[in-house]
């Protein structure tokens, strides 16, 4: 791989500006209704989560970057992407590898290791979305208090205790209520995160969005947007299978308390897994490319 920017093919301005415009328009189409509702202080447990739990704002998602080692031809600086790591010289702009923070080297290697280990594992589909139920089990502090539950407290407690908890994702497990944590089959912790992640998990595949935007602007924004679209789909399934009644938001429940509902959930979970495999691999390749370019 060439290491000097002068050795790389330059993208003509008319090509990359079309890519940039198409990216911005796609984000506008995806988020228009959400941003309008948010401006009227309307809550949405699906979309709000993607911008509150994941600290990457709509404006950042809309901001286009070509990624590392992609030189852009330009005539006017005003046309260039709003990327502070962009270096310009002789009518060419590029994301400068030398500006990647050294303090992020160890986290970059950790995230790559996590993705590679997860990609290599056999997927598991036996959790049936019980993590959201474990987050409200025997709790007086419901996370989405503006949304009604589909069961009363006694019914919900009985259901959770009737099903095995098989969560493998620590960042979901850490929100379990104190009474629910001992019921989980697996012992999860931050230290064991890499060892317990597996690619069938709805939340693990939702997190591909996080691992993609962690590389902004060193990664092409189209890949971040692809990961975001998968995260939206995964979050919809996540909330449909939850104990919350979200029919007012257009989400019919996936009733995992029934055999038919568990079958439906697994079908969605397997579908998201199949979509995640090539996406995770693309993100892995971008991580590998970045580590090679910056020499770690």
Secondary structure, DSSP 8 states (H G I E B T S, - for coil): ---SGGGS--B-HHHHHHHHHHHHHHHHHHHHHHHHHHHTT---TTHHHHHHTS---HHHHHS----BT--EE-S-GGGS-S-TTEEEETTEEEE-GGGS-GGGHHHHHHHHHHHHHHHHS------TTTHHHHTTTT-SS-TTTTS-BSS-HHHHHHHHHHS-B----HHHHTTS-HHHHTTBSS---STTHHHH--TT-HHHHHTHHHHHHTTTTSS-HHHHHHHHHHHHHHHHHHHHTSSB--GGGT-----TTSHHHHHHHHHHHHHHHHHHHHHHHHHHHHHHHHHHHHT-
